[in-house]
């Protein structure tokens, strides 16, 4: 009887909100097809996939596909690069985006659209286009930076043969392309703050920096925490386009630019084993999921209001 009464209540709830369910149907269908149905394919991580035998007929190999990654000589290096780069992206991207959002909130509305367009435009450029822009700056013969160094009497630098410079180059290119999008998110959060807080603080004699410190930043903290938790979940996943196209896949730079995604791509381009690729993807997803749970747990212990759940 309980099940029957529950089913009736759910049916009535569905009929009352059928318009909302219809609006959500395209998004739910998209998620189902592209995010949940492919989960069946994770079984390939534990098989030696054979196109002739198919998904279910291929031979089981247990954890052999995972050994491809963990037993490689470069596993520690590429894992370190992936984590450190993503950590730098999270910290620097958040700080700079918040700073830009606060500055955009302070400028006049007349110039706001111009600043938004200039900052947001790089986000729509593909990494292939950005790689050519980067090459225009770093090319040994005709690059802008080397011409500038030559003008001041310095020797030109072979940027694509010197790995020491590339951690800084990668981070700068990432920030140039992506910080505008993050800025708009935080700027939208600032616009959602009740203006009465600022009016009350202004009456009490608070200055701009005091209002930013005691009103803007504290009220932005929940949004920052949510985006931080999501970013931590992807800390084991690198942006393939950034790390493959910007250094032009130059072997001299692998020590500073090689990450999990580019290493797996190059390895499987030669080996051609789908099971190994699926195993690494599953490893990244499981670790990311565990990091999200751990980060949310820690934040909940510190301040439960800022946690996702």
N, C-alpha and C positions, 0 to 999 in steps of 0.2 A: 504493500500500500504506500509505503514511503516513496518508493521509486516512481509509482504512478502519479502521486501528488507532485513530486519534483518535476516529472516530465510535463505535467499540465501547467505548472507555474512557468517553466521555461518556454513552453509553447505560447503562453499568453504574453510573456516578456518579449518574445520574438515578434509577435504580431504587432505589439504596441510600438516597437522600434524597427519595423521592417525597412523604413526609409534609410535609417542609419546603417543597417546591415547591408543594404544594397550599395550604399556609398563605399563601404569598406570592402565589398566583394572583390573588386579588381586588385587591390593591394594584397588581400589575403590569398587570392589565386596566384599572384606573382610570387609571393613568398613560398607558397606550397610547391610550385613547379621548380623554382630556381634555387631554393634554400633547403627544402625538406626532402623532396624526392631524390635529389642527388646523394643524400646520405647513405642510400643503399650501396652506392659505389665504393664506400669505405672498405668494403670487404676485399677490394683489390689490394689493399695494403698488406694483407696476410696471404696473398696468392702470387704465384708466378703466372701472370696473365698471358693467356694465349688466345689470339683472336679467333682461331678455329674452334677452340673448345668453349669460348664464351665466358661470361661472368661466373656462372655456377659450375661449369665443368673444368675450369682451370685448377691446377694442382695447388694444394695448400703448402706454404713454406714457413708458416709460423712467423717468427720475428726476423727472418733473414733479410727482408727488405729494409728493416730499420738499421741493421748492422752496416749497410752501405754508407749511411751518414755518420754513425757514431764511431766507426772504426777508421774513418778517413783521417789522414794526417792533418788536414786543415779544419777539422770540425771545431776545435777550440777557438781558432782564429776568427772564423766566420761567425760563430755564435757571439763572440766578444764584440766584433764589429757591429753586428745587428743590434745588440742590446745597447751599446754605447751611443750609436748614432740615434736610435729611437729615443733614448733618454735625453740626449741633447735637443732633439726636435721637440719633445714634450715640454721641457723646461724653458728653453729659449723661445719657442713658438708661443707658449702661454704668456710669458712675461711681456714680450714685444707686442703681441696682439692686444693685451689689456692696456698697455701704455698707449698704443695707437687709438684704441677705442675711446679712451678717456680724452685724448687730444682732439679726436673728431667731435666729441660731445661739447668741447669748449670753443671750437671755431664757429664762425658765422654760417648760417644756413645757405648763404649765397655761394660759398666755396665747397659746401659739403658734397654735392654731386660730382664735382671735379675730382676731389680726393677719393671718393668711393670708386669711381671709374678707373683711376690710375692704379689704385691698390688692388682692385679686384680683377683687372684685365689679365695679369699673368696666370691666374688660376685656370683660365680657359685654354691656355696654350698647352699643346702636347709636349711630352718630354723630348720627342724628336726635334721639335722646333726649338725648345730651350737648349738642347745640345748644340745646335748650330749657333745660337746666340752666345753660348759659353765658349765655343770654339773661336768665335770672332774676337773674344777677349784674350784667349789663351794661346792662339796659334803661334808657333815659334817664329815664323817669318813676318806674318802680316797682322798678328794679334795686337789689339789696342794696348794691353799692358806692356808687352815687349817694346812696342814703339815708344811708349811713355818712358820706360827704363832707358832706352837708347837715347832719348832726347836729353835725359839728365845725366848721361855719361856712364850709365851702368850696363853691364853685360846682360843680354837677353836670357831668359830662363826657359829651359825645356820643361814646360809644365806637365806634359803628358809622359815624361820619363822620370819624374821626381815625385815619389809617393808622399813625401813629407808634407807637401802643401795641401793634399787633397782632403783631409778631414775638414779643414776650414772652408775649402771650395765647395764641398758637398753640402755643408751646413748653410753656407750663404746662399747657394742656389735654391735649396729647399725653402729657406725662409722667404726669399724673394718671390717664389711662386705661390706659396701657400698661406703666408701670414695675412694676406688681404682677406681671404675667406674667413679665417678665425676672427679677424678684427670685426667683421660685420656681425658675427654671432654675438660677440661681447658687446658691441655697440647696440644691438637690439636688446640685449639684457639691460643695458644702462637706460635705454628709453623706457623700459618697463618699470623703472623705479619711480615711486610716487614723488612728484615734484614738491609735495608739502614738506618732505624731510629737508630738502635744500632750503626752502623758504624759512622754515623754523630755525635752521642752523644759521642762515644769513642774518636773521633778526637777532640771534644771540651773539653775533659778531664773529662767526667762523669765517676763515679765509678759504680760498680755493683748495689748497693742499689739505687743510683740515677736513673739508667736506669729502674730498677724495679718500682720505685715510679712514675716516670714521663712518662714512655713509656708502660711497660707491663701492669700494673694495669689499667691505663686509657683506653687502647685499648681492654682490656678484659671486661670492664664494660658493654657494650651492651649484651654480652653473659651471664654475671652474672645476669643482669636484666631480660632477657628472661627466664632463668631457675628459677629465683626467683618468677616471676609471675606464672609460671606453678606450682611451689611447693606450693604457697599460695592457689591455687585453690584446692589442696588436703589436706589442713590443718585440715579439719574436717574428713578426712579418715585416719585411722591408719593401719599400716601394721599388719594384723591379725596374721601372722606367728610369728612375733617378739614378740607380746604381749601375745600370747597364749602358744607357745612352750617354749620360753626361761624361763618364770617363772613356767612352768609346770602346769599352771592352779591351783596354790596353793591358797586356800582361805585366808591364812594369808596375802597374798600380794595384794589382790584386791584393797586396798586403794591407792597403789602406781603404780599398773600395769594395772588396769582395764580401758579400753577405750571403745568408742562407739561400735566398731565392735565386741569385745569380749563379751561385755555385751549383745548385741542383739543376738549373737550366743548362749550364754548360756540360755538366756530367751526363745528363740524360739525353742531350743532343747527340752525344757520342754513343752511349750505351743503349738508349732507346727503350728503357724498361719503365713501363707505366706503373708497376707495383712500387718501385722505389720512390717515384714522384708522389704517389698517393700516400706512402708511409710518412714522408717528410711533411706533407700538408697536414696529415692527421696529428703528427707530433706538434706542429705549430699551433693547431687549433686547441688541442688538449691543454697544452701549457698556457696558452692565452686564456682559456676558460678558468683554469686554476688561479691564474693571476688576478682575474676580475673578481672572483670569489674572495680571494685573500685581501685584496685592496679594499673591497667593499666592507669586509669584516672589520679591518683595522679602522677605517673611517667611521664605521658605526660605533665602535668602541670609543672613539674620540668625541664624535658628535653625531648622534643618530639622525638628526634632522637633515644632514647632508648626504646620507647614504642613499643608494639607489633603491634598496629594499631592506 
